[in-house]
Amino acid sequence: MKKGILNAWPSVYLSPEGQWISKVTLESTALPDSIQVERLGDNLRAYRLVFHGLELIMAEDTISVLDGLIHSVKIQFRPGQSQVVIDIYLELPLETSPAGKHGNTGPGLLGHNSEVSIDQTPGLPASIVCSVSRKPLQDLFKGARIGIDPGHGGKDKGHRGPVDLTEKYVALEIARELCPMLELSHAVPILTRTDDIYLTDEQRYRILEPASPILGVQIHASGDTDPLAQKYRIAAKENCTESHNLADIAAGALLERMGMLVESVEHLSSPVNWQFPIIRIEPLCLTYFADEANFRAPLFRKRIAQSIYNGIARFLAKQQDA
């Protein structure tokens, strides 16, 4: 049987010890003879793994991961050398740079304290798991207070889908997916509501403003009188550069992760004067039947929340680099 890699997929894992990890799992007909891990040039956000003694049975591919830490994974084959090359591109730099050549026995080939480790399990198929610590995200978010405002609630149902899914439910479910991601990142999400209750704009303001969040995200869903229209909207606080930056970054993350295009950033109309950067995001067109149907799937809800999370993370990273 040919020695080669059959399949590859990403995942995010919380270990029993509480370690938060991004993983790329490879299935193979056999383990490699050796593994070489190196940084791509001086780039702390790109690493190359070279698997010696393996071929590529699956097709060469670039996998969009977009889990907040790993942006993408490129899988290539070097003909004539029996080498599979995997390049991992990150959103944030790692604190340490793994390097060197390693044999194919034992777990954690780069050491348990490394930001990157490789674990191998023989068998048919064999598995090779490349793990990357999500500590850079935890360092980025640590202690950050993030205002999350699920729109509508109670008697205010908002938009209604063709099969009776309501905007108030959609907004709350997205918030429920988003908050654990923020908490695992060591951020402090401040929610205006955690249940189906009615709140005025002033009440929402009185919940968020005393908490002094560094930014706020209002979660809504868009709608249209045309049932075939797919309109996604983002609005930013007027005359607030940081709000508009956050809106632009969130729009990019939504397009990249979900394929949802926001044509322009609108003006955030509010009777209260928010004292921090805030945006309103409508990452679902509830009146479009396909969006309503998709939203009933837990994975779709999680992907929307991940898009919002990615936007927040990129905004914070941009501020940190400024």
N, C-alpha and C positions, 0 to 999 in steps of 0.2 A: 504494500500500500504506500502511495506517495506521502512523504512527510510534508504537510502543509497546513496552512490556516484556512479554516472552513467558514468562519463567521466572526463578526465583531459587533458589540453593542455597548452603549454607555449606560450608567446608572448612578444614582446617588444613594449612599448607604450610611446609616447611623449604627456604629458598632455597639455591642453590649457595654463597652467601656465608655461610651459617650463620644467617641471620635467620629467626626463628620467628614465623609470621604467621597470624592468623585472617583468613579471606577470606569475603566475600559476593559471589558472582558473579551478574550479571544478564545474561540474553540479551535482545536487543532487535532490532527490525527496523531501527533507526537509532540513531545517537548523539544525546544531548540537545543542545539549543541551548546550555545552560549548566548548571552545577551549583552549588548553594549549600549550604554546609556550616556548621552552627551547633551550639552546645551547647544542650540543652534546659534553659533557665533556668540555675540555678547548679549543676546536677547534672553532676559530672564523670564520671558513669557512664551518661549518655544523650546521644546525638548524633542530629541530624536532617540528612538529605541530601535536598535538593529538586532534582529533575530537571525542568528547564523544557523545554517543547516535546515532551513525551512523554505518551502515554496509557498506561493499564494494560490490556493485553489479557488477561493472566492475572487470576484472581480476587484481590480483596483478601485478605490473609492475615497471620497472625502465625506465624512459624516459630520453633519452639523449637530453639535451637542447642546450648546446654549443653556447650560445648567447654572449659570452665574459665575462659574470658575473656568471650566473648559469650554472654549468657543467651538473648536472643531478638531477632528482627528483625520489625518491624511494617511492612507494605507497604500504602499507601493511595493513593487517587486523588482529586484535587481537581477535580470536574466544572466545566467552563466555564473552567478556567485552564490546561488542558494541563500539569498538574504531577503528577508522581508523588512521593510523600513516603515516605521510608524512615527509620524510627526504629530506632536500634541501641542496645540496652540491655546494659550491661556488668556483670560481676561485681565488677570492680575499677576504680578511677578511673585515668584516664590522666594522664600528667605534663604534657601540653600540651593546649591547647584549640584545635582548628582552627576557623577562621571565614572568612567572605568568599564572594565569587562568583568562579567560574572558568569559563573557556572550555572548548571541547571538543577541544583539540589537545594532543598531547604526553603522555608518561607522568608519573606522580607529581605530579598537579596541586597537591597540598598541600606538595610538597617532599619530598625523600628523607629528611630528618631528622625529619619529622613523625611523630607517633604514628599518624596516619591518613593514608592516601594513596588516590588513585583513578587507575586506569589504564584507558584506553579503546582499543579496537581496532575499527576500522570493518570492515564486511563484512555478510554475510547468513547467519546472524545476526551482529549486532555484539555485542561483549561490554564490559561495564563491571564492573571488579573493584574493590571497596572493601576495602582491606587495613588491618588494625588490628594494631599491634605487640603481641606477647605479652610484651613486656618487663616489664609490671607483675607477671606471674606469676613471671618470673625473679627480680625483685626480692623478691617475697614468699617464695620458696622458697630463695633463695641461701644455700648452705652448710648448709641444714637436713638433719640426719641422720634419715632415716625408716626405722624397722625394719619389714621385710616378712617375714612368717613363713608360707610356704606349708605348710599342714597335711599331716600324714601323710607318706607316702613309704616306699620300700623294701617291706618285708614288711607294713607297715601301709597297706592300700589304702583304708580309710575306706568311705564309702557306695559302692554300686555301682548304676548305672543299669540299666534294662530291657534295653539293648543292650550292656551290659558296660563302659560308661564309668565310670572309677573317680574317686573324690574326690581321690586323691593327684595324678592327672593334671590334673584341673580346677583345683586350687589352684595348681599350678606354672604352668599356662598363663596364668592370670589374672595371676600375678606377673610373668611374662615380658612381658605387654602393659603392665602398670602401670609397671615400672621405666624403660623408655625415656621415658615421659611425665615422670617425676620427674627423670631426668637432663637432659632438654631444659629443664626448669625450673630447672636449676642446683642441684637438691637432690642429696643423697648417699644413695641407697637402700642399706640394709644387709640382705642376704638371709641367712636361715638355711640355705637350700639352693637350689641352682641345678640340681640333678639329682635323679634318683629314688633317694634314699638315706633310710635310716631314722635318725631322730633322736629321742632322748628329750626330755621337757620341759626337763630340766636342761641338756642339750646346747644346746638352742635358747637358753636363758637365757645360757649362757656365751658364745654367739656375739654376742648382741645387747647385753647389759648393759655390757661393756667399751667398746662403741662410743658409749655415752651418747646414744642417739637422743632426739629431742624427743617422739616418739610412736611407737607400734607398731601394726601391723595384722596380725592373724592371718587368713589366708584359708582358708576351708573351704567345704563345700557341705552343705546340709541334706538330710534324707531322712525318709521316713515309711513306715509299713507299708501305708498306703492309697496305691495307685499313682495315684490321682486327686487327692491332696492337694498343694497348693502352699504350702509353709511356708518363709518366709524369716526368718532370725534374725540378731540382733546382740546381743552380750554385752559388758558393760563391767566394768572393775575395780571391785570393791566399795569404797565409801567414797572414791571418787576423783571429784571433781566434773569434772575435765578429761576423764576417760575417758567419763563419762556425756554431757558436752557433745559430745565427738567422736562418740559413738554416735548421739546424736539427730540431729546434722548429717548423718552418713553415711546414716542411715535416710531422711532427707528427700531426699538426693541420689539414692538408689537408687529411691525412689518416683517422683521427677520424671523421671529419665532412662530408667528401665526399667519403670515401672509396677508395681514389686514392693513390696508393703506389708509392713512389719515391724510387727506389732501391739504389741509391747512390748519394751523393752530388758531382757535377761536378765542374771543374775549370771555373770561370767566365773570359772569354776572352774579353778584352776591350782595345781599343787603348788609352784610357785615364786612369789616375791614380786617382781613387776615393779616397778622403781623409776621408771617413767615411765608416762604415760597410754597405755593399750593397749586395743584392742577386738578381738573376734573377729567377723568378718562372714561370713555364709553367703548370698551373693547369687545362689544357684542351688539349686533343689530337684531334686537329681539323680535321685530315684526317680520324678519326674513325667516321663512320656515326652516331652512337648513341650519341657520345659527341656533334657533330654538331647539331643534332636534339634537344638534351636536352638544349643546350645553347640558343636556341630561346625562351625558357620559362623564364620569368622574375625571378621566384623563384629560378631557377637553378643558374642564374647569381648572385643573392643575396647571395646564399649559398657559392659560390666560394669566393665572396668578404668577407663574414663572416669568412671563413677559414683563409684567409690572415690576416684579422683583429685580429683573435684569436692568430695567431702566433706572430704578433707584440706585442700584449698585454702581452703574456706570456714571451716574450723576455725582455720587459721593467720591468716586475715584478721580473724576475730573476736577472736583474741588480740591482734593488732596494734592493733586499734581500741580495745581495753579500756583 
